[in-house]
């Protein structure tokens, strides 16, 4: 099994990779905007060759900070630590391709900023898709019954609800790249990913194949949301109003065109 690297990095945005001291934020701070992200999910967020954070969410965070007249700081964290970090005042916002789900909305506020209703997800295979796999439950009939998925995502939670009845093993890993290596070396039979993000993956790994399957209605997702602490009502209104303005002015459409042909969520 791959060893997950734990990290918490604070840096100034706008492409700089300058390390800063990680300090907790205050809801009364009007000068800075600290955004928690997890830079393992291109094209939403990733780390480029010089160590800078790039992606759709990174550009959008810059646009938000400019509209709010705040200095932007990015905090790169483990995905499954994002909501806890937000509620512990380690940042003001979460921007990490975060799907809007009922469970998350019980913990934090979420401002929808991009994406449509998602009704399907995909099983991603290295090589040809097995002929006898017509739905996810069929994995339980194979010798290798392990499905790999990103840790802390709602997708992991969904797989855990169906794994026992269908004799499937769920293997959580930190990043898309780890998922691909895992199925490449045969440790898992398939990776569970959002259907629309497959196109971005196939551009880099043409040896892959996938099958798409429907999700039950109760597991549909309502696009991507910016996470905000429930008590931070002032910032919530500011982000809601600013996202509305960026939509109306075409900025979000421009960033989608720049970064994605198809859009995934987690």
C-alpha positions as CSV (number, residue, x, y, z in Angstrom):
1,X,0.0,0.0,0.0
2,X,1.2,3.5,-0.8
3,X,2.2,5.6,2.2
4,X,0.1,8.8,2.4
5,X,2.2,11.9,2.8
6,X,0.7,14.2,5.4
7,X,1.2,17.9,4.8
8,X,0.0,21.4,5.7
9,X,1.5,24.2,3.5
10,X,0.7,27.8,3.6
11,X,1.7,30.0,0.7
12,X,0.8,33.2,-1.0
13,X,-1.3,32.7,-4.1
14,X,-0.8,34.2,-7.6
15,X,1.6,31.4,-8.5
16,X,4.2,32.1,-5.8
17,X,5.6,29.2,-3.8
18,X,6.7,31.3,-0.8
19,X,6.2,29.4,2.5
20,X,4.5,31.3,5.3
21,X,3.8,30.5,8.9
22,X,0.5,28.8,9.3
23,X,-1.7,30.8,11.6
24,X,-5.4,30.4,12.5
25,X,-7.8,32.9,11.0
26,X,-10.3,35.2,12.6
27,X,-13.8,35.8,11.4
28,X,-13.2,39.5,12.1
29,X,-10.2,39.7,9.9
30,X,-11.1,41.9,6.9
31,X,-7.6,42.1,5.3
32,X,-6.9,38.5,4.3
33,X,-8.6,35.5,2.8
34,X,-7.2,32.1,3.6
35,X,-8.4,29.2,1.5
36,X,-7.9,25.5,2.4
37,X,-7.5,23.2,-0.6
38,X,-6.1,19.8,-1.5
39,X,-3.8,20.0,-4.6
40,X,-4.2,16.5,-5.8
41,X,-7.3,16.9,-8.1
42,X,-6.5,18.5,-11.5
43,X,-8.0,20.4,-13.1
44,X,-9.4,21.9,-9.9
45,X,-6.1,22.2,-8.1
46,X,-2.6,20.7,-8.6
47,X,1.0,21.5,-8.0
48,X,3.1,22.5,-11.0
49,X,6.8,21.7,-11.7
50,X,8.0,24.8,-9.7
51,X,5.9,23.9,-6.7
52,X,3.1,26.5,-7.3
53,X,-0.5,25.7,-6.9
54,X,-2.5,25.9,-10.1
55,X,-6.0,25.1,-11.3
56,X,-9.6,26.2,-11.7
57,X,-10.2,26.7,-8.0
58,X,-6.8,28.5,-7.5
59,X,-7.7,31.1,-10.3
60,X,-11.2,31.5,-8.8
61,X,-9.8,32.1,-5.4
62,X,-7.7,34.9,-6.8
63,X,-10.7,36.4,-8.5
64,X,-12.6,36.2,-5.2
65,X,-9.8,37.9,-3.2
66,X,-9.5,40.7,-5.7
67,X,-13.3,41.4,-5.7
68,X,-13.2,41.4,-1.9
69,X,-10.0,43.5,-1.7
70,X,-8.3,40.9,0.4
71,X,-4.8,39.3,0.3
72,X,-5.1,35.7,-0.6
73,X,-3.3,32.8,1.2
74,X,-3.6,29.2,0.2
75,X,-3.4,26.3,2.7
76,X,-2.7,22.9,1.1
77,X,-4.1,20.1,3.4
78,X,-5.2,16.5,3.3
79,X,-8.6,16.2,1.7
80,X,-10.2,14.4,4.7
81,X,-8.9,17.3,7.0
82,X,-10.5,20.2,5.1
83,X,-13.8,20.5,7.0
84,X,-12.1,19.9,10.4
85,X,-9.5,22.6,9.4
86,X,-12.2,25.0,8.5
87,X,-14.1,24.5,11.7
88,X,-10.8,24.9,13.7
89,X,-10.3,28.3,12.1
90,X,-7.3,27.2,10.0
91,X,-8.9,28.9,7.0
92,X,-11.8,31.0,5.9
93,X,-13.0,28.9,2.9
94,X,-12.6,25.4,1.4
95,X,-12.1,25.3,-2.4
96,X,-11.3,21.8,-3.5
97,X,-13.8,20.6,-6.1
98,X,-16.1,19.8,-3.1
99,X,-19.4,18.2,-4.0
100,X,-22.5,19.6,-2.3
101,X,-24.1,16.8,-0.2
102,X,-26.6,16.8,2.6
103,X,-24.1,15.5,5.1
104,X,-21.6,18.2,4.3
105,X,-24.3,20.9,4.6
106,X,-25.0,19.7,8.1
107,X,-21.4,20.5,9.0
108,X,-20.7,23.7,7.0
109,X,-22.3,26.2,4.7
110,X,-21.8,25.6,1.0
111,X,-22.1,28.2,-1.8
112,X,-22.6,26.5,-5.2
113,X,-20.2,28.0,-7.7
114,X,-19.9,25.5,-10.6
115,X,-21.2,22.3,-12.0
116,X,-24.6,20.6,-12.6
117,X,-26.5,17.8,-11.0
118,X,-24.4,14.6,-11.1
119,X,-26.4,11.4,-11.5
120,X,-23.6,8.9,-12.6
121,X,-20.1,7.9,-11.6
122,X,-17.5,5.6,-13.2
123,X,-15.3,2.6,-12.6
124,X,-11.9,3.2,-14.2
125,X,-9.8,0.2,-15.3
126,X,-6.2,-0.2,-16.4
127,X,-6.5,-1.8,-19.8
128,X,-9.7,-3.2,-21.2
129,X,-12.9,-3.2,-19.2
130,X,-13.8,-6.7,-18.0
131,X,-16.6,-8.2,-20.1
132,X,-18.5,-9.5,-17.1
133,X,-18.7,-6.1,-15.3
134,X,-22.0,-4.5,-16.1
135,X,-22.5,-2.7,-12.7
136,X,-20.4,-1.9,-9.7
137,X,-21.8,-4.9,-7.7
138,X,-20.2,-7.3,-10.2
139,X,-16.8,-6.5,-8.8
140,X,-17.7,-8.8,-5.9
141,X,-17.7,-11.8,-8.3
142,X,-14.0,-11.2,-9.4
143,X,-10.9,-12.7,-7.8
144,X,-9.6,-9.1,-7.2
145,X,-12.5,-7.4,-5.4
146,X,-10.8,-4.2,-4.4
147,X,-11.9,-0.7,-5.6
148,X,-9.6,2.2,-4.9
149,X,-11.1,5.7,-4.2
150,X,-9.9,9.1,-2.9
151,X,-9.9,9.2,0.9
152,X,-12.4,11.5,2.6
153,X,-14.6,11.9,-0.4
154,X,-18.3,11.3,-0.5
155,X,-17.4,8.6,-3.1
156,X,-15.6,6.6,-0.4
157,X,-18.6,7.0,1.9
158,X,-20.9,5.7,-0.9
159,X,-18.7,2.7,-1.6
160,X,-18.6,1.8,2.1
161,X,-22.4,1.6,2.1
162,X,-22.5,-1.1,-0.7
163,X,-19.2,-2.9,-0.1
164,X,-20.3,-5.5,2.5
165,X,-23.4,-6.8,0.8
166,X,-21.5,-7.3,-2.4
167,X,-18.2,-8.6,-1.0
168,X,-16.2,-5.6,-2.2
169,X,-13.1,-4.2,-0.5
170,X,-12.8,-0.4,-0.5
171,X,-9.2,1.0,-0.5
172,X,-8.9,4.8,0.2
173,X,-5.8,6.6,-1.1
174,X,-4.9,10.3,-1.1
175,X,-4.7,11.4,-4.8
176,X,-5.8,10.6,-8.3
177,X,-2.2,9.7,-9.2
178,X,-2.1,7.1,-6.4
179,X,-5.4,5.6,-7.6
180,X,-4.0,5.2,-11.1
181,X,-0.7,3.6,-9.9
182,X,-2.7,1.2,-7.7
183,X,-4.8,-0.1,-10.6
184,X,-1.8,-0.1,-13.0
185,X,0.1,-2.5,-10.7
186,X,-3.0,-4.6,-10.1
187,X,-3.4,-3.9,-6.5
188,X,-7.0,-2.9,-7.1
189,X,-9.2,-3.9,-10.0
190,X,-10.8,-0.5,-10.5
191,X,-10.8,3.1,-9.4
192,X,-14.1,4.9,-8.5
193,X,-14.1,8.4,-9.9
194,X,-16.5,11.1,-11.1
195,X,-17.6,10.4,-14.7
196,X,-16.8,13.8,-16.2
197,X,-13.3,13.9,-14.7
198,X,-12.4,10.7,-16.7
199,X,-11.8,12.8,-19.9
200,X,-9.1,14.8,-18.1
201,X,-7.5,11.5,-16.9
202,X,-7.6,9.8,-20.3
203,X,-5.6,12.7,-21.8
204,X,-2.6,11.5,-19.8
205,X,-3.2,7.8,-19.5
206,X,-4.6,6.3,-22.7
207,X,-4.3,2.7,-21.4
208,X,-7.4,3.2,-19.3
209,X,-11.0,2.3,-19.9
210,X,-14.1,2.9,-17.9
211,X,-17.8,2.0,-17.5
212,X,-20.4,4.5,-16.4
213,X,-23.3,3.6,-14.0
214,X,-26.2,5.4,-12.4
215,X,-26.3,6.5,-8.8
216,X,-29.3,6.1,-6.7
217,X,-31.3,9.3,-6.3
218,X,-30.3,9.8,-2.7
219,X,-26.6,9.9,-3.8
220,X,-27.0,12.5,-6.5
221,X,-24.7,15.6,-6.1
222,X,-25.6,19.2,-6.7
223,X,-22.4,20.6,-8.2
224,X,-19.4,22.0,-6.4
225,X,-19.5,24.3,-3.4
226,X,-17.3,26.6,-1.5
227,X,-17.2,25.6,2.2
228,X,-17.7,28.3,4.8
229,X,-18.0,28.0,8.6
230,X,-21.6,28.2,9.7
231,X,-20.9,30.9,12.2
232,X,-19.2,33.2,9.6
233,X,-22.4,34.8,8.3
234,X,-20.7,38.0,7.1
235,X,-18.3,36.1,4.8
236,X,-21.0,33.8,3.7
237,X,-23.0,36.7,2.2
238,X,-19.9,38.2,0.7
239,X,-19.0,34.9,-1.1
240,X,-22.6,34.3,-2.2
241,X,-22.8,37.9,-3.7
242,X,-19.3,37.7,-5.3
243,X,-19.9,34.3,-6.9
244,X,-23.2,35.7,-8.3
245,X,-21.3,38.6,-9.8
246,X,-18.5,36.4,-11.2
247,X,-21.2,34.2,-12.8
248,X,-23.0,37.2,-14.3
249,X,-19.8,38.8,-15.7
250,X,-18.7,35.5,-17.3
251,X,-15.6,35.0,-15.2
252,X,-16.5,31.5,-14.1
253,X,-17.3,30.4,-17.7
254,X,-13.9,31.8,-18.8
255,X,-12.1,29.8,-16.1
256,X,-14.0,26.7,-17.0
257,X,-13.0,27.1,-20.6
258,X,-9.4,27.6,-19.6
259,X,-9.2,24.6,-17.3
260,X,-11.7,22.0,-18.2
261,X,-13.6,20.4,-21.0
262,X,-15.4,18.2,-18.5
263,X,-15.8,18.9,-14.8
264,X,-15.5,16.5,-11.9
265,X,-16.5,16.6,-8.2
266,X,-15.5,14.7,-5.1
